[in-house]
Amino acid sequence: MAQSKILVDTNSYIRLAKSIHPLLDVIFGEENYCLYVLKELDIEFSKNRRLTTQYAWVDEDEFFNNRKKKLTLSKKNKREIEIAVDFLNEEKITNTLSVSDVDILYLAYGLILSIPVVTDDTDMLNLAETYGITTMKSLDLMHTMLTSEHIDMQKIRQVVAYWEYISDKPAEFRKDYIRLFSEDPP
């Protein structure tokens, strides 16, 4: 069975990869899920001093090496992604959305390759909805991992405790957590 690819944006990667490692290039569940990031994550990360300082672990060899495997694209896919980037950027400008160039690229990949994009960014989620791009929040991804027996509830509680510790919980965290896991968050 072919892989069910899922793209994880920079913010969700940072929220998950420290606690669920290796996060990428691991096939799990009956659907053969496999998580990927774009090479632009490393570029975006290296240009942001706050990220490189606060999340220095991202540059450690074990995490860097886990990000090496990338999606392969046909020439047609590359052209279609370039076109998608243009109209997603126009929508971003029209609606004054705070979505980075890398975020736009993630959405373009999701649109053209018909694969979900994991993000907790509200503007990205809104833009994706406009174009019918499938998205998941970080908690949705962890729920998928739980139901696929890739992680357990103890791991989920550990991840959200880490989010609490670093003061980096996603928007609508409490509501989403209760909806997905039928318990109050730790």
Backbone as ProteinMPNN parsed JSONL, in Angstrom:
{"seq_chain_A": "MAQSKILVDTNSYIRLAKSIHPLLDVIFGEENYCLYVLKELDIEFSKNRRLTTQYAWVDEDEFFNNRKKKLTLSKKNKREIEIAVDFLNEEKITNTLSVSDVDILYLAYGLILSIPVVTDDTDMLNLAETYGITTMKSLDLMHTMLTSEHIDMQKIRQVVAYWEYISDKPAEFRKDYIRLFSEDPP", "coords_chain_A": {"N_chain_A": [[0.842, -1.184, 0.0], [0.484, 2.24, -0.758], [2.103, 5.16, 0.636], [0.421, 7.354, 2.911], [0.825, 10.47, 2.756], [1.661, 13.217, 4.874], [2.02, 16.616, 5.473], [3.943, 18.558, 7.685], [3.879, 21.643, 9.145], [6.218, 24.301, 10.042], [5.747, 25.37, 12.666], [4.128, 23.392, 13.905], [5.855, 21.242, 13.655], [7.922, 22.035, 15.392], [6.482, 21.997, 17.77], [6.003, 19.26, 18.074], [8.195, 17.517, 17.388], [10.286, 17.345, 19.265], [9.301, 15.84, 21.376], [8.1, 13.589, 20.206], [9.935, 11.51, 18.765], [11.737, 9.567, 16.438], [9.998, 11.886, 14.419], [9.453, 12.222, 11.714], [9.439, 10.467, 8.518], [8.619, 7.924, 9.321], [6.63, 5.201, 9.035], [3.264, 4.648, 9.888], [0.285, 3.14, 11.247], [-2.707, 1.698, 9.715], [-3.23, 3.051, 7.399], [-0.791, 3.687, 6.414], [0.55, 6.119, 7.142], [2.829, 8.812, 6.776], [5.018, 11.289, 7.797], [6.142, 14.48, 6.681], [8.351, 17.291, 6.157], [8.971, 20.444, 4.559], [11.917, 21.425, 2.737], [12.29, 24.084, 3.119], [11.723, 24.577, 5.749], [14.116, 24.402, 7.218], [15.468, 26.607, 6.198], [13.748, 28.721, 6.907], [13.851, 28.415, 9.671], [16.586, 28.881, 10.249], [16.815, 31.573, 9.648], [15.485, 32.902, 11.615], [16.176, 34.318, 14.504], [15.0, 34.172, 17.08], [13.714, 31.672, 17.012], [15.927, 29.944, 16.578], [17.327, 30.353, 18.91], [15.489, 29.776, 21.006], [14.695, 27.186, 20.363], [16.964, 25.459, 20.073], [17.564, 22.759, 19.881], [16.534, 21.851, 17.471], [18.502, 22.008, 15.543], [20.228, 19.992, 16.226], [22.022, 17.019, 15.378], [20.52, 14.567, 15.28], [17.873, 15.418, 14.882], [18.107, 17.079, 12.656], [19.028, 15.199, 10.752], [16.768, 13.564, 10.672], [15.065, 15.113, 9.215], [15.892, 14.961, 6.6], [14.798, 13.397, 4.466], [12.783, 14.136, 1.779], [9.782, 15.182, 0.053], [9.209, 13.991, -3.245], [8.921, 15.538, -6.388], [7.213, 15.827, -9.488], [7.962, 17.42, -12.664], [5.666, 18.609, -13.578], [4.148, 18.822, -11.188], [5.789, 20.677, -9.836], [5.492, 22.989, -11.442], [2.714, 23.395, -11.147], [2.578, 23.878, -8.413], [3.992, 26.282, -8.224], [2.184, 27.971, -9.554], [-0.013, 27.721, -7.855], [1.04, 28.894, -5.549], [1.131, 31.558, -6.365], [-1.666, 32.282, -6.627], [-2.547, 31.745, -4.023], [-1.029, 33.591, -2.603], [-2.163, 35.951, -3.605], [-4.739, 35.769, -2.496], [-4.061, 35.869, 0.194], [-3.064, 38.515, 0.384], [-5.331, 39.986, -0.397], [-7.091, 39.415, 1.689], [-5.696, 40.301, 3.845], [-4.056, 38.481, 5.407], [-1.936, 36.998, 7.84], [0.34, 35.241, 6.798], [3.182, 33.433, 6.195], [5.697, 33.25, 3.548], [6.718, 30.667, 3.435], [4.668, 29.275, 4.712], [2.658, 29.613, 2.81], [3.783, 28.107, 0.76], [3.68, 25.533, 1.912], [0.879, 25.192, 1.955], [0.36, 25.274, -0.798], [1.681, 22.944, -1.679], [0.093, 21.076, -0.285], [-2.371, 21.499, -1.565], [-1.864, 20.916, -4.333], [-0.716, 18.337, -4.272], [-2.653, 16.996, -2.965], [-2.581, 16.379, -0.19], [-2.782, 16.282, 3.389], [-2.105, 19.151, 5.469], [-0.445, 19.866, 8.38], [-1.07, 22.219, 10.756], [-1.218, 24.827, 13.176], [-1.75, 27.382, 12.838], [-3.929, 29.991, 12.658], [-4.585, 31.787, 10.513], [-3.478, 30.378, 8.351], [-5.087, 28.094, 8.438], [-7.563, 29.239, 7.826], [-7.1, 30.216, 5.207], [-6.536, 27.811, 3.914], [-9.018, 26.549, 4.153], [-10.572, 28.147, 2.447], [-9.661, 27.315, -0.05], [-10.161, 24.622, -0.039], [-8.199, 22.952, 0.992], [-6.948, 20.231, 2.686], [-6.532, 20.117, 6.145], [-4.949, 19.603, 9.328], [-4.821, 19.995, 12.811], [-2.167, 20.156, 15.267], [-2.99, 18.662, 17.487], [-4.978, 17.083, 16.278], [-3.399, 15.513, 14.616], [-1.945, 14.108, 16.565], [-4.071, 12.686, 17.64], [-4.702, 11.037, 15.476], [-2.332, 9.572, 15.432], [-2.619, 8.285, 17.875], [-4.965, 6.699, 17.514], [-3.953, 5.07, 15.586], [-2.244, 3.579, 16.992], [0.365, 4.434, 17.245], [1.363, 6.199, 19.076], [0.699, 6.63, 22.616], [-1.776, 7.589, 25.14], [-0.328, 8.509, 27.313], [1.967, 9.573, 26.129], [0.801, 11.67, 24.678], [-0.159, 13.271, 26.757], [2.302, 13.933, 27.864], [3.414, 15.456, 25.77], [1.634, 17.671, 25.664], [2.073, 18.669, 28.19], [4.658, 19.546, 27.899], [4.179, 21.629, 26.046], [2.77, 23.326, 27.736], [4.779, 23.896, 29.565], [6.635, 25.324, 27.963], [5.089, 27.424, 27.315], [3.44, 27.427, 24.923], [0.887, 26.734, 23.701], [-1.498, 25.696, 21.249], [-3.992, 27.747, 19.534], [-7.355, 27.545, 20.625], [-6.847, 25.303, 22.125], [-7.772, 23.928, 24.542], [-10.507, 23.355, 23.982], [-10.231, 21.779, 21.631], [-8.671, 19.672, 22.613], [-10.344, 18.425, 24.519], [-12.451, 17.675, 22.834], [-11.185, 15.803, 21.17], [-9.954, 13.91, 22.893], [-11.604, 13.364, 24.997], [-11.263, 14.14, 27.689], [-10.193, 16.331, 30.334], [-7.533, 18.598, 29.667], [-4.129, 17.967, 30.767]], "CA_chain_A": [[0.0, 0.0, 0.0], [1.228, 3.495, -0.848], [2.098, 6.018, 1.814], [-0.495, 8.483, 3.058], [1.744, 11.534, 3.162], [1.132, 14.36, 5.624], [3.021, 17.67, 5.635], [3.912, 19.196, 8.998], [4.483, 22.974, 9.024], [7.309, 24.594, 10.974], [5.271, 25.525, 14.038], [3.714, 22.083, 14.425], [7.066, 20.437, 13.789], [8.591, 22.441, 16.635], [5.658, 21.544, 18.896], [5.904, 17.809, 18.185], [9.385, 16.713, 17.102], [11.122, 17.15, 20.458], [8.696, 14.801, 22.225], [7.797, 12.39, 19.409], [11.111, 11.415, 17.896], [11.693, 10.386, 15.237], [8.657, 12.289, 13.993], [9.333, 12.125, 10.261], [9.944, 9.291, 7.819], [8.223, 6.718, 10.04], [5.304, 4.802, 8.562], [2.45, 4.138, 10.986], [-1.147, 2.953, 11.027], [-3.171, 0.918, 8.568], [-3.22, 3.927, 6.226], [0.613, 3.957, 6.068], [0.853, 7.544, 7.279], [4.234, 9.185, 6.878], [5.085, 12.74, 7.952], [7.221, 15.171, 5.978], [8.457, 18.747, 6.193], [9.62, 20.976, 3.366], [13.297, 21.878, 2.975], [12.211, 25.482, 3.518], [11.691, 24.655, 7.208], [15.469, 24.698, 7.69], [15.772, 27.983, 5.799], [12.942, 29.582, 7.773], [14.366, 28.289, 11.033], [17.902, 29.506, 10.377], [16.696, 33.028, 9.512], [14.745, 33.462, 12.744], [17.031, 34.226, 15.692], [14.199, 33.733, 18.218], [13.536, 30.224, 16.905], [17.199, 29.24, 16.763], [17.71, 30.466, 20.321], [14.522, 29.084, 21.876], [14.567, 25.772, 19.993], [18.289, 25.075, 19.558], [17.575, 21.321, 19.636], [16.153, 21.575, 16.08], [19.735, 21.877, 14.758], [21.004, 18.82, 16.635], [22.161, 16.059, 14.278], [19.444, 13.565, 15.192], [16.675, 16.062, 14.332], [18.476, 17.502, 11.303], [19.052, 14.0, 9.91], [15.399, 13.076, 10.513], [14.387, 15.98, 8.237], [16.554, 14.873, 5.297], [13.965, 12.823, 3.402], [11.81, 15.121, 1.305], [8.839, 14.758, -0.979], [9.698, 14.133, -4.612], [7.929, 16.185, -7.237], [7.389, 15.805, -10.934], [8.047, 18.769, -13.239], [4.289, 19.123, -13.621], [3.832, 19.236, -9.816], [6.535, 21.898, -9.533], [4.829, 24.101, -12.144], [1.408, 23.619, -10.524], [2.821, 24.472, -7.09], [4.326, 27.695, -8.472], [0.929, 28.668, -9.883], [-0.813, 27.746, -6.622], [1.654, 29.894, -4.667], [0.701, 32.881, -6.839], [-3.041, 32.643, -6.264], [-2.656, 31.77, -2.563], [-0.49, 34.888, -2.193], [-3.175, 36.971, -3.914], [-5.787, 35.632, -1.475], [-3.446, 36.357, 1.437], [-3.019, 39.975, 0.312], [-6.71, 40.475, -0.448], [-7.724, 39.261, 3.004], [-4.702, 40.732, 4.84], [-3.74, 37.361, 6.295], [-0.551, 36.921, 8.287], [0.813, 33.919, 6.403], [4.526, 33.595, 5.631], [5.94, 32.634, 2.241], [6.873, 29.225, 3.652], [3.314, 28.771, 4.981], [1.992, 29.567, 1.497], [4.342, 26.967, 0.047], [3.074, 24.332, 2.505], [-0.502, 25.079, 1.474], [0.403, 24.958, -2.229], [1.981, 21.514, -1.746], [-1.103, 20.343, 0.138], [-3.391, 21.629, -2.613], [-1.489, 20.238, -5.58], [-0.465, 16.911, -4.027], [-3.834, 16.459, -2.258], [-2.171, 15.796, 1.081], [-3.074, 17.177, 4.517], [-1.068, 19.998, 6.049], [-0.627, 20.036, 9.821], [-0.746, 23.563, 11.198], [-2.075, 25.412, 14.206], [-1.828, 28.79, 12.464], [-5.326, 30.313, 12.329], [-4.681, 32.341, 9.165], [-3.243, 29.277, 7.409], [-6.289, 27.26, 8.441], [-8.602, 29.967, 7.092], [-6.729, 30.218, 3.79], [-6.711, 26.435, 3.443], [-10.458, 26.297, 4.033], [-11.033, 28.848, 1.257], [-9.284, 26.543, -1.242], [-10.454, 23.198, 0.134], [-6.981, 22.212, 1.321], [-7.138, 19.453, 3.903], [-5.617, 20.47, 7.226], [-5.083, 18.998, 10.647], [-4.063, 20.684, 13.848], [-1.221, 19.257, 15.934], [-3.76, 17.718, 18.309], [-5.614, 16.123, 15.363], [-2.358, 14.57, 14.213], [-1.69, 13.203, 17.693], [-5.219, 11.783, 17.734], [-4.491, 10.04, 14.419], [-1.256, 8.701, 15.916], [-3.176, 7.478, 18.968], [-5.862, 5.68, 16.966], [-3.109, 4.165, 14.796], [-1.385, 2.924, 17.975], [1.746, 4.894, 17.056], [1.672, 6.752, 20.392], [-0.371, 6.365, 23.576], [-2.243, 8.786, 25.849], [0.746, 9.006, 28.164], [2.806, 10.408, 25.274], [0.038, 12.885, 24.383], [-0.121, 14.097, 27.973], [3.674, 14.423, 27.98], [3.582, 16.514, 24.764], [0.908, 18.883, 26.055], [2.756, 19.211, 29.37], [5.791, 20.295, 27.34], [3.612, 22.877, 25.514], [2.475, 24.161, 28.906], [6.074, 24.302, 30.122], [7.261, 26.345, 27.113], [4.041, 28.434, 27.044], [3.209, 27.403, 23.475], [-0.283, 25.934, 23.362], [-2.2, 26.207, 20.076], [-5.298, 28.381, 19.702], [-8.464, 26.606, 20.87], [-6.244, 24.092, 22.658], [-8.623, 23.22, 25.499], [-11.686, 22.851, 23.27], [-9.814, 20.695, 20.738], [-8.189, 18.546, 23.413], [-11.513, 17.738, 25.088], [-13.177, 17.077, 21.7], [-10.449, 14.665, 20.617], [-9.503, 12.908, 23.86], [-12.675, 13.171, 25.989], [-10.783, 14.378, 29.051], [-9.603, 17.654, 30.514], [-6.074, 18.554, 29.453], [-3.33, 17.935, 32.003]], "C_chain_A": [[0.888, 1.25, 0.0], [1.141, 4.275, 0.454], [0.955, 7.023, 1.746], [0.343, 9.613, 3.637], [0.997, 12.654, 3.875], [2.282, 15.347, 5.793], [2.855, 18.345, 6.993], [4.607, 20.55, 8.877], [5.489, 23.217, 10.148], [6.838, 24.643, 12.417], [4.872, 24.182, 14.642], [4.913, 21.149, 14.578], [7.768, 20.753, 15.116], [7.806, 21.968, 17.856], [5.755, 20.039, 19.129], [7.233, 17.057, 18.165], [10.269, 16.445, 18.313], [10.611, 15.96, 21.287], [8.389, 13.507, 21.48], [8.922, 12.268, 18.385], [11.481, 9.966, 17.662], [10.246, 10.662, 14.81], [8.434, 11.988, 12.514], [9.858, 10.791, 9.745], [9.741, 7.994, 8.606], [6.806, 6.38, 9.578], [4.54, 4.203, 9.727], [0.997, 4.018, 10.56], [-1.465, 2.15, 9.779], [-3.15, 1.721, 7.275], [-1.803, 4.242, 5.744], [0.931, 5.446, 6.064], [2.364, 7.735, 7.365], [4.307, 10.708, 6.841], [6.33, 13.307, 7.271], [7.206, 16.651, 6.336], [9.087, 19.169, 4.875], [11.034, 21.43, 3.717], [13.313, 23.323, 3.45], [12.093, 25.651, 5.034], [13.066, 25.042, 7.735], [15.869, 26.131, 7.358], [15.045, 28.96, 6.714], [13.503, 29.587, 9.198], [15.684, 29.047, 11.197], [17.843, 31.029, 10.284], [16.035, 33.695, 10.711], [15.541, 33.255, 14.036], [16.249, 33.733, 16.914], [14.013, 32.219, 18.195], [14.84, 29.481, 17.178], [17.685, 29.296, 18.204], [16.801, 29.617, 21.204], [14.46, 27.585, 21.612], [15.869, 25.263, 19.376], [18.362, 23.584, 19.222], [17.246, 20.975, 18.181], [17.394, 21.358, 15.215], [20.606, 20.698, 15.169], [20.948, 17.771, 15.523], [20.979, 15.104, 14.152], [18.161, 14.155, 14.606], [16.927, 16.517, 12.896], [18.431, 16.312, 10.343], [17.655, 13.439, 9.682], [14.63, 13.892, 9.473], [14.945, 15.834, 6.825], [15.652, 14.349, 4.178], [12.856, 13.807, 3.047], [10.862, 14.494, 0.291], [9.485, 14.924, -2.349], [8.562, 14.648, -5.478], [8.249, 15.975, -8.701], [7.525, 17.254, -11.425], [6.669, 19.413, -13.282], [3.87, 19.616, -12.233], [4.51, 20.549, -9.467], [5.884, 23.113, -10.185], [3.491, 24.433, -11.485], [1.552, 24.264, -9.145], [3.168, 25.945, -7.237], [3.075, 28.513, -8.763], [0.067, 28.8, -8.626], [-0.275, 28.776, -5.642], [1.173, 31.285, -5.064], [-0.724, 33.198, -6.407], [-3.291, 32.585, -4.764], [-2.117, 33.092, -2.01], [-1.484, 36.015, -2.471], [-4.292, 36.955, -2.875], [-5.294, 36.162, -0.13], [-3.476, 37.885, 1.473], [-4.419, 40.559, 0.364], [-7.355, 40.463, 0.926], [-6.81, 39.653, 4.158], [-4.433, 39.651, 5.905], [-2.254, 37.359, 6.617], [-0.031, 35.503, 8.046], [2.159, 34.113, 5.704], [4.624, 32.939, 4.249], [6.08, 31.119, 2.368], [5.515, 28.586, 3.947], [2.525, 28.628, 3.681], [2.486, 28.354, 0.708], [3.785, 25.647, 0.587], [1.654, 24.131, 1.98], [-0.552, 24.719, -0.005], [0.721, 23.473, -2.44], [0.745, 20.692, -1.384], [-2.174, 20.341, -0.931], [-3.053, 20.774, -3.825], [-1.291, 18.739, -5.383], [-1.635, 16.221, -3.322], [-3.431, 15.718, -0.991], [-2.464, 16.79, 2.201], [-1.844, 17.957, 4.964], [-1.405, 20.175, 7.526], [-0.16, 21.434, 10.189], [-1.702, 23.98, 12.303], [-2.283, 26.899, 13.942], [-3.235, 29.113, 11.954], [-5.471, 30.88, 10.924], [-4.417, 31.289, 8.094], [-4.474, 28.388, 7.303], [-7.411, 27.926, 7.661], [-8.334, 29.972, 5.595], [-6.923, 28.83, 3.184], [-8.189, 26.116, 3.233], [-11.025, 26.935, 2.773], [-10.786, 28.019, -0.002], [-9.509, 25.04, -1.102], [-9.225, 22.35, 0.396], [-7.208, 21.511, 2.658], [-6.083, 19.841, 4.935], [-5.922, 19.635, 8.461], [-4.351, 19.934, 11.608], [-3.125, 19.669, 14.503], [-1.943, 18.223, 16.8], [-4.478, 16.684, 17.453], [-4.605, 15.072, 14.92], [-2.057, 13.594, 15.349], [-2.852, 12.238, 17.899], [-5.107, 10.673, 16.684], [-3.396, 9.063, 14.835], [-1.751, 7.775, 17.019], [-4.052, 6.359, 18.408], [-5.123, 4.681, 16.075], [-2.138, 3.377, 15.671], [0.101, 3.234, 17.758], [2.263, 5.539, 18.349], [0.506, 6.411, 21.323], [-0.756, 7.665, 24.295], [-1.164, 9.352, 26.765], [1.658, 9.936, 27.362], [2.095, 11.723, 24.955], [0.061, 13.817, 25.59], [1.275, 14.693, 28.179], [3.903, 15.59, 27.011], [2.875, 17.789, 25.207], [1.482, 19.483, 27.34], [3.98, 20.022, 28.929], [5.293, 21.624, 26.779], [3.317, 23.854, 26.652], [3.786, 24.738, 29.462], [6.717, 25.423, 29.3], [6.278, 27.461, 26.733], [3.761, 28.554, 25.551], [2.052, 26.474, 23.116], [-0.985, 26.547, 22.15], [-3.502, 26.919, 20.446], [-6.356, 27.285, 19.845], [-7.984, 25.275, 21.449], [-7.214, 23.288, 23.528], [-9.83, 22.581, 24.813], [-11.322, 21.652, 22.383], [-9.378, 19.458, 21.52], [-9.372, 17.743, 23.959], [-12.287, 17.025, 23.984], [-12.5, 15.793, 21.236], [-10.205, 13.552, 21.626], [-10.483, 12.671, 25.009], [-12.188, 13.232, 27.435], [-10.277, 15.809, 29.126], [-8.1, 17.557, 30.261], [-5.313, 18.562, 30.776], [-2.922, 19.341, 32.441]], "O_chain_A": [[1.914, 1.296, 0.679], [0.233, 4.076, 1.262], [0.573, 7.481, 0.669], [0.544, 9.7, 4.848], [-0.135, 12.993, 3.53], [3.38, 14.97, 6.203], [1.737, 18.664, 7.396], [5.791, 20.608, 8.546], [5.59, 22.427, 11.087], [7.448, 24.032, 13.295], [5.244, 23.877, 15.775], [4.975, 20.358, 15.52], [8.155, 19.851, 15.859], [8.398, 21.582, 18.864], [5.605, 19.583, 20.262], [7.378, 16.053, 18.861], [10.935, 15.412, 18.372], [11.397, 15.181, 21.825], [8.419, 12.433, 22.079], [8.866, 12.841, 17.296], [11.533, 9.195, 18.62], [9.394, 9.774, 14.841], [7.354, 11.552, 12.116], [10.607, 10.086, 10.421], [10.574, 7.089, 8.564], [5.892, 7.192, 9.72], [5.063, 3.369, 10.466], [0.539, 4.699, 9.642], [-0.617, 1.949, 8.91], [-3.065, 1.154, 6.185], [-1.628, 4.982, 4.776], [1.505, 5.968, 5.109], [3.077, 6.92, 7.951], [3.726, 11.342, 5.959], [7.405, 12.707, 7.282], [6.185, 17.192, 6.76], [9.667, 18.349, 4.163], [11.311, 21.778, 4.865], [14.259, 23.742, 4.118], [12.334, 26.74, 5.554], [13.177, 25.91, 8.6], [16.537, 26.792, 8.154], [15.641, 29.904, 7.231], [13.611, 30.634, 9.836], [15.871, 29.771, 12.175], [18.735, 31.708, 10.792], [16.027, 34.921, 10.811], [15.574, 32.155, 14.587], [16.78, 32.954, 17.706], [14.136, 31.557, 19.225], [14.856, 28.501, 17.923], [18.377, 28.389, 18.666], [17.271, 28.843, 22.038], [14.204, 26.8, 22.525], [15.865, 24.702, 18.28], [19.147, 23.188, 18.361], [17.639, 19.911, 17.703], [17.341, 20.597, 14.248], [21.622, 20.431, 14.528], [19.946, 17.655, 14.818], [20.49, 14.858, 13.049], [17.433, 13.456, 13.902], [16.07, 16.36, 12.027], [17.864, 16.407, 9.254], [17.379, 12.894, 8.614], [13.647, 13.407, 8.911], [14.492, 16.541, 5.925], [15.744, 14.825, 3.046], [12.096, 14.249, 3.909], [11.119, 13.418, -0.248], [10.219, 15.883, -2.584], [7.407, 14.252, -5.326], [9.413, 15.949, -9.1], [7.237, 18.195, -10.686], [6.524, 20.613, -13.05], [3.302, 20.701, -12.107], [3.893, 21.435, -8.876], [5.741, 24.155, -9.546], [3.166, 25.603, -11.284], [0.735, 25.101, -8.761], [2.692, 26.773, -6.46], [2.932, 29.63, -8.264], [-0.509, 29.857, -8.367], [-1.051, 29.459, -4.974], [0.844, 32.1, -4.201], [-0.974, 34.278, -5.871], [-4.16, 33.3, -4.265], [-2.676, 33.648, -1.065], [-1.629, 36.93, -1.661], [-4.741, 38.01, -2.427], [-6.036, 36.826, 0.593], [-3.869, 38.477, 2.478], [-4.667, 41.522, 1.091], [-8.08, 41.39, 1.287], [-7.114, 39.372, 5.317], [-4.564, 39.878, 7.107], [-1.421, 37.68, 5.769], [0.031, 34.682, 8.961], [2.26, 34.868, 4.737], [3.747, 32.177, 3.843], [5.613, 30.375, 1.505], [5.239, 27.478, 3.486], [1.813, 27.644, 3.479], [1.698, 27.66, 0.066], [3.457, 24.747, -0.187], [1.279, 23.02, 1.605], [-1.411, 23.943, -0.425], [0.103, 22.819, -3.281], [0.393, 19.739, -2.08], [-2.812, 19.319, -1.183], [-3.884, 19.99, -4.284], [-1.665, 17.951, -6.252], [-1.611, 15.009, -3.108], [-3.867, 14.594, -0.742], [-2.404, 18.002, 1.99], [-0.71, 17.492, 4.855], [-2.513, 20.583, 7.876], [0.996, 21.794, 9.964], [-2.85, 23.538, 12.353], [-2.921, 27.592, 14.735], [-3.674, 28.572, 10.94], [-6.392, 30.494, 10.204], [-5.059, 31.3, 7.043], [-4.859, 27.977, 6.208], [-8.132, 27.26, 6.918], [-9.249, 29.753, 4.801], [-7.419, 28.701, 2.065], [-8.558, 25.484, 2.243], [-11.865, 26.337, 2.1], [-11.608, 28.019, -0.918], [-9.089, 24.27, -1.965], [-9.202, 21.164, 0.064], [-7.613, 22.137, 3.637], [-4.891, 19.886, 4.632], [-6.996, 19.052, 8.605], [-3.374, 20.582, 11.235], [-3.277, 18.462, 14.31], [-1.554, 17.056, 16.84], [-4.583, 15.524, 17.852], [-4.92, 13.884, 14.857], [-1.93, 12.391, 15.12], [-2.64, 11.091, 18.292], [-5.387, 9.51, 16.972], [-3.522, 7.859, 14.614], [-1.348, 6.614, 17.089], [-3.895, 5.199, 18.789], [-5.611, 3.576, 15.838], [-1.317, 2.609, 15.17], [0.972, 2.413, 18.046], [3.446, 5.437, 18.673], [-0.546, 5.959, 20.87], [-0.138, 8.707, 24.081], [-1.103, 10.565, 26.967], [2.075, 10.978, 27.868], [2.725, 12.781, 24.963], [0.277, 15.02, 25.446], [1.404, 15.835, 28.62], [4.511, 16.595, 27.381], [3.454, 18.873, 25.135], [1.381, 20.692, 27.549], [4.294, 21.056, 29.519], [5.924, 22.655, 27.011], [3.58, 25.052, 26.543], [3.869, 25.923, 29.784], [7.277, 26.363, 29.863], [6.602, 28.333, 25.926], [3.834, 29.643, 24.983], [2.213, 25.542, 22.328], [-1.061, 27.77, 22.029], [-4.043, 26.719, 21.533], [-6.239, 26.219, 19.239], [-8.639, 24.246, 21.281], [-7.446, 22.105, 23.276], [-10.134, 21.41, 25.039], [-12.019, 20.637, 22.385], [-9.683, 18.331, 21.13], [-9.387, 16.515, 23.865], [-12.732, 15.893, 24.174], [-13.174, 14.805, 20.943], [-10.241, 12.375, 21.267], [-10.213, 11.861, 25.896], [-12.645, 12.473, 28.29], [-9.97, 16.424, 28.105], [-7.471, 16.554, 30.6], [-5.792, 19.094, 31.777], [-2.248, 19.5, 33.458]]}, "name": "protein", "num_of_chains": 1, "seq": "MAQSKILVDTNSYIRLAKSIHPLLDVIFGEENYCLYVLKELDIEFSKNRRLTTQYAWVDEDEFFNNRKKKLTLSKKNKREIEIAVDFLNEEKITNTLSVSDVDILYLAYGLILSIPVVTDDTDMLNLAETYGITTMKSLDLMHTMLTSEHIDMQKIRQVVAYWEYISDKPAEFRKDYIRLFSEDPP"}
